[in-house]
Amino acid sequence: AWMTYGIQDAIMLRQMAGQGTGDAAFKRLEMQKLQAMLGFCEITSCRRQALLGYFGETDAVACMNCDVCLEPVVSWDATVEAQKALSCIFRTGQRFGVGHLVDVLLGAKTERVQSLRHDQLSTYGIGTDHEESVWRSVFRQLIARGLVRVDEHGSLLLNDAARGVLRGEESLSLRKDTRPKRTAKAKKRRERVARPERQRAAGGVTAPSDEGLAYGDQALFSALVARRKELAKAANIPAYMIFHNSTLEEMARLKPTSLLELHSVSGVGEAKLAKYGEAFVEVVRGFDP
């Protein structure tokens, strides 16, 4: 089996578990199951051993066949980074999602950061020694470890387990994410998708491609492109600065009818969701195949 997941999956699943119709006991059980699954995702030892251990077989040897056995996980001391991330959650009032928190840590001069005066916080810009992907990995693993929880709005909140790390009483070792090697086929596809975007950035007029879309999805894709063109013209910015073609193609396939569903589309971050989300969801809702 092959699995891919990211921080947005963890956030959405926590929201779904918390908003379910079951009683408190059922929701606790669902949260425990989700926590166990996240823990399995982030495991640093043999996956087969973990699965067999769940069924009581605690003396199994390493399988030497799973991804962890074949490519041992590299861990790193992320105590300081965790303290910065947890402090940022606390300093911003435990009311914001990962995207905004990463912006604060990286010292981004976004309109939202400045309007909220979060550029005046002590945690503003203290994370510039790492890329955005590293900070997203840190937040993802803090959620998986149970140091951080997510509310129904997607905001991150501190759990009691975070106190020891914040006070320097506990150290924290996290997985170091590795980037998969690109195959020649994947590289070629990336070039095919990226080339039109580069031409548009340089002032070209390459038409967006709907290659690979089903017939009905092509029409929705064209409607989404038209809406993007309207918004870009109104804001006097290049269309690709709103959403890339690949993002619109995924919208056409998934057909998100709510902001929560749209947030799961690749390329739709919190800032763009807030700024453009409703306009594109409106197109999907009103689309008649």
C-alpha positions as CSV (number, residue, x, y, z in Angstrom):
1,A,0.0,0.0,0.0
2,W,1.1,3.6,-0.7
3,M,-0.1,6.6,1.3
4,T,0.4,10.3,1.1
5,Y,-0.9,12.8,3.6
6,G,-0.2,16.3,4.9
7,I,-1.1,18.7,7.7
8,Q,-4.4,19.7,6.1
9,D,-5.6,16.1,6.3
10,A,-4.9,16.0,10.0
11,I,-6.7,19.3,10.5
12,M,-9.8,18.3,8.5
13,L,-10.1,14.9,10.1
14,R,-9.9,16.4,13.6
15,Q,-12.6,18.9,12.6
16,M,-14.8,16.1,11.2
17,A,-14.3,14.0,14.4
18,G,-15.1,16.9,16.6
19,Q,-18.2,18.0,14.7
20,G,-19.8,14.5,14.4
21,T,-23.2,13.7,15.7
22,G,-22.2,11.1,18.2
23,D,-22.0,11.6,22.0
24,A,-18.9,12.6,23.9
25,A,-17.7,9.0,24.4
26,F,-18.0,8.3,20.7
27,K,-16.1,11.5,19.8
28,R,-13.3,10.6,22.3
29,L,-13.0,7.2,20.6
30,E,-12.8,8.8,17.2
31,M,-10.1,11.1,18.4
32,Q,-8.2,8.2,19.8
33,K,-8.4,6.4,16.5
34,L,-7.2,9.4,14.6
35,Q,-4.4,10.0,17.1
36,A,-3.3,6.4,16.6
37,M,-3.4,6.8,12.8
38,L,-1.4,10.0,12.9
39,G,1.1,8.3,15.2
40,F,1.4,5.4,12.7
41,C,2.0,7.9,9.9
42,E,4.9,9.6,11.8
43,I,6.4,6.3,13.2
44,T,10.2,6.0,13.1
45,S,10.4,2.2,13.5
46,C,9.3,-0.8,11.4
47,R,5.6,-0.4,10.3
48,R,5.0,-4.1,10.3
49,Q,6.2,-4.4,13.9
50,A,3.8,-1.6,14.8
51,L,0.8,-3.3,13.1
52,L,1.6,-6.7,14.7
53,G,2.1,-5.0,18.0
54,Y,-1.5,-3.7,17.8
55,F,-2.7,-7.3,17.6
56,G,-0.5,-8.4,20.5
57,E,2.6,-9.7,18.7
58,T,5.3,-7.8,20.5
59,D,8.3,-10.0,19.6
60,A,8.2,-9.6,15.8
61,V,11.4,-8.7,14.1
62,A,11.8,-5.8,11.7
63,C,10.4,-6.7,8.3
64,M,13.2,-5.0,6.3
65,N,10.6,-4.3,3.6
66,C,8.6,-1.3,4.7
67,D,9.6,2.3,3.8
68,V,11.1,2.9,7.3
69,C,13.2,-0.3,7.1
70,L,14.4,0.4,3.6
71,E,15.1,4.0,4.2
72,P,15.6,4.6,7.9
73,V,14.0,7.8,9.2
74,V,16.3,10.7,10.0
75,S,15.3,12.5,13.2
76,W,16.4,15.9,14.4
77,D,16.3,17.8,17.7
78,A,13.4,20.2,17.1
79,T,13.0,21.3,20.7
80,V,13.8,25.0,19.9
81,E,11.6,24.9,16.7
82,A,8.8,23.4,18.7
83,Q,9.1,26.1,21.3
84,K,8.9,28.8,18.6
85,A,5.9,27.2,17.0
86,L,4.1,26.7,20.3
87,S,4.9,30.2,21.4
88,C,3.6,31.6,18.1
89,I,0.3,29.8,18.7
90,F,0.1,31.3,22.2
91,R,1.2,34.8,21.2
92,T,-1.4,35.1,18.4
93,G,-4.2,34.1,20.8
94,Q,-4.7,30.5,19.7
95,R,-7.1,31.7,17.0
96,F,-5.3,31.0,13.7
97,G,-4.5,28.2,11.3
98,V,-1.1,26.9,10.2
99,G,-0.8,29.3,7.2
100,H,-1.0,32.4,9.2
101,L,1.3,31.0,12.0
102,V,3.9,30.2,9.4
103,D,3.6,33.7,7.9
104,V,4.3,35.1,11.4
105,L,7.3,32.9,12.0
106,L,8.8,33.7,8.6
107,G,8.2,37.4,9.1
108,A,5.9,37.7,6.1
109,K,4.6,41.2,5.4
110,T,1.1,40.1,4.4
111,E,-1.9,42.4,4.8
112,R,-3.4,40.1,7.4
113,V,-0.3,39.9,9.5
114,Q,0.1,43.7,9.5
115,S,-3.6,44.5,10.1
116,L,-3.6,42.2,13.1
117,R,-0.3,43.8,14.3
118,H,1.2,40.4,14.5
119,D,4.4,41.9,13.1
120,Q,4.8,43.5,16.5
121,L,4.9,40.1,18.3
122,S,8.1,38.7,19.8
123,T,7.6,35.6,17.6
124,Y,7.4,37.6,14.3
125,G,10.3,36.6,12.0
126,I,12.0,34.2,14.5
127,G,11.7,31.3,12.1
128,T,13.6,32.6,9.0
129,D,16.3,29.9,9.5
130,H,13.9,27.3,8.0
131,E,11.7,27.1,4.9
132,E,7.9,27.1,5.0
133,S,7.8,23.3,4.3
134,V,9.9,22.7,7.5
135,W,7.5,24.7,9.7
136,R,4.5,23.0,8.2
137,S,6.2,19.7,9.0
138,V,6.8,20.9,12.6
139,F,3.1,21.9,13.1
140,R,2.0,18.6,11.5
141,Q,4.0,16.5,13.9
142,L,3.0,18.7,16.9
143,I,-0.6,17.8,16.0
144,A,0.3,14.1,15.6
145,R,2.1,14.1,19.0
146,G,-0.9,15.6,20.7
147,L,0.8,18.8,21.8
148,V,-1.5,20.8,19.6
149,R,-5.2,20.4,18.8
150,V,-7.4,21.9,16.1
151,D,-10.8,23.5,16.7
152,E,-13.8,23.4,14.3
153,H,-12.5,26.6,12.6
154,G,-9.1,25.1,11.8
155,S,-7.4,27.2,14.5
156,L,-4.5,25.6,16.5
157,L,-4.7,25.5,20.2
158,L,-2.2,24.3,22.9
159,N,-2.8,21.1,24.8
160,D,-1.5,20.5,28.3
161,A,1.2,18.3,26.9
162,A,2.8,21.4,25.3
163,R,3.8,22.9,28.7
164,G,6.8,20.7,29.3
165,V,8.3,21.6,25.9
166,L,7.5,25.3,26.2
167,R,9.2,25.5,29.6
168,G,12.3,23.7,28.4
169,E,11.6,20.7,30.7
170,E,11.2,18.2,27.8
171,S,13.2,17.8,24.5
172,L,11.5,16.9,21.3
173,S,12.8,14.9,18.4
174,L,10.9,15.0,15.1
175,R,11.1,13.2,11.8
176,K,13.1,15.0,9.1
177,D,10.9,15.0,6.0
178,T,12.6,13.7,2.8
179,R,11.7,14.8,-0.7
180,P,11.0,11.8,-3.0
181,K,13.2,11.5,-6.0
182,R,11.5,12.6,-9.2
183,T,11.2,10.1,-12.0
184,A,11.8,11.2,-15.5
185,K,8.1,10.9,-16.2
186,A,7.2,13.1,-13.2
187,K,9.9,15.6,-14.2
188,K,8.5,15.8,-17.8
189,R,5.0,16.3,-16.5
190,R,6.2,19.1,-14.2
191,E,7.9,20.8,-17.1
192,R,4.7,20.6,-19.2
193,V,2.7,22.2,-16.5
194,A,5.2,24.8,-15.5
195,R,6.1,26.0,-19.0
196,P,2.8,27.8,-19.7
197,E,3.0,29.4,-16.2
198,R,6.5,30.7,-17.0
199,Q,5.4,32.0,-20.3
200,R,2.5,33.9,-18.7
201,A,4.8,35.3,-16.1
202,A,7.1,36.6,-18.9
203,G,4.1,38.2,-20.6
204,G,3.2,35.4,-22.9
205,V,-0.4,34.5,-23.9
206,T,-0.3,30.7,-23.8
207,A,-3.8,29.4,-23.4
208,P,-4.6,27.3,-20.3
209,S,-4.6,23.6,-21.0
210,D,-7.5,21.3,-20.0
211,E,-5.6,18.2,-21.1
212,G,-6.6,15.1,-19.1
213,L,-9.9,16.5,-17.9
214,A,-13.2,14.6,-18.6
215,Y,-15.6,16.3,-21.0
216,G,-17.9,17.7,-18.3
217,D,-14.9,18.9,-16.2
218,Q,-13.5,20.8,-19.2
219,A,-16.5,23.1,-19.2
220,L,-16.3,23.7,-15.5
221,F,-12.5,24.4,-15.9
222,S,-13.3,27.0,-18.6
223,A,-15.8,28.6,-16.2
224,L,-13.2,28.7,-13.5
225,V,-10.7,30.2,-15.8
226,A,-13.2,32.9,-16.8
227,R,-13.8,33.8,-13.2
228,R,-10.1,34.0,-12.6
229,K,-9.7,36.3,-15.5
230,E,-12.4,38.6,-14.1
231,L,-10.8,38.8,-10.7
232,A,-7.3,39.3,-12.2
233,K,-8.6,42.1,-14.4
234,A,-10.3,43.8,-11.4
235,A,-7.2,43.6,-9.3
236,N,-4.9,44.5,-12.2
237,I,-2.7,41.4,-11.5
238,P,-1.6,38.4,-13.7
239,A,-4.1,35.6,-13.6
240,Y,-1.6,33.1,-12.3
241,M,-1.2,35.1,-9.1
242,I,-4.7,34.1,-8.2
243,F,-4.5,30.3,-8.9
244,H,-2.4,28.3,-11.3
245,N,-4.0,26.1,-14.0
246,S,-3.2,22.9,-12.1
247,T,-5.2,24.2,-9.1
248,L,-8.2,25.1,-11.3
249,E,-8.0,21.7,-13.0
250,E,-8.2,20.0,-9.5
251,M,-11.2,22.2,-8.7
252,A,-12.9,21.1,-11.9
253,R,-12.3,17.4,-10.9
254,L,-13.2,17.6,-7.2
255,K,-16.0,20.2,-7.6
256,P,-15.8,21.7,-4.1
257,T,-19.1,23.3,-3.0
258,S,-17.9,24.7,0.4
259,L,-14.9,26.6,1.6
260,L,-13.8,23.6,3.7
261,E,-13.8,21.3,0.6
262,L,-12.0,24.0,-1.4
263,H,-9.3,24.3,1.2
264,S,-8.3,20.6,0.5
265,V,-7.5,21.5,-3.1
266,S,-3.8,21.7,-3.8
267,G,-2.7,25.3,-4.1
268,V,-5.5,26.8,-2.1
269,G,-3.9,28.3,1.1
270,E,-5.6,30.1,3.9
271,A,-4.9,33.6,2.4
272,K,-6.3,32.7,-1.0
273,L,-9.2,30.8,0.5
274,A,-10.2,33.9,2.4
275,K,-9.7,36.3,-0.6
276,Y,-11.0,34.3,-3.5
277,G,-12.6,31.1,-2.1
278,E,-16.2,32.2,-2.2
279,A,-15.9,33.5,-5.8
280,F,-14.8,30.1,-7.1
281,V,-17.1,28.0,-4.9
282,E,-19.9,30.1,-6.3
283,V,-18.9,29.0,-9.9
284,V,-18.9,25.3,-8.9
285,R,-22.3,25.6,-7.1
286,G,-23.9,27.3,-10.1
287,F,-22.4,25.0,-12.7
288,D,-24.9,23.0,-14.8
289,P,-23.1,20.2,-16.6
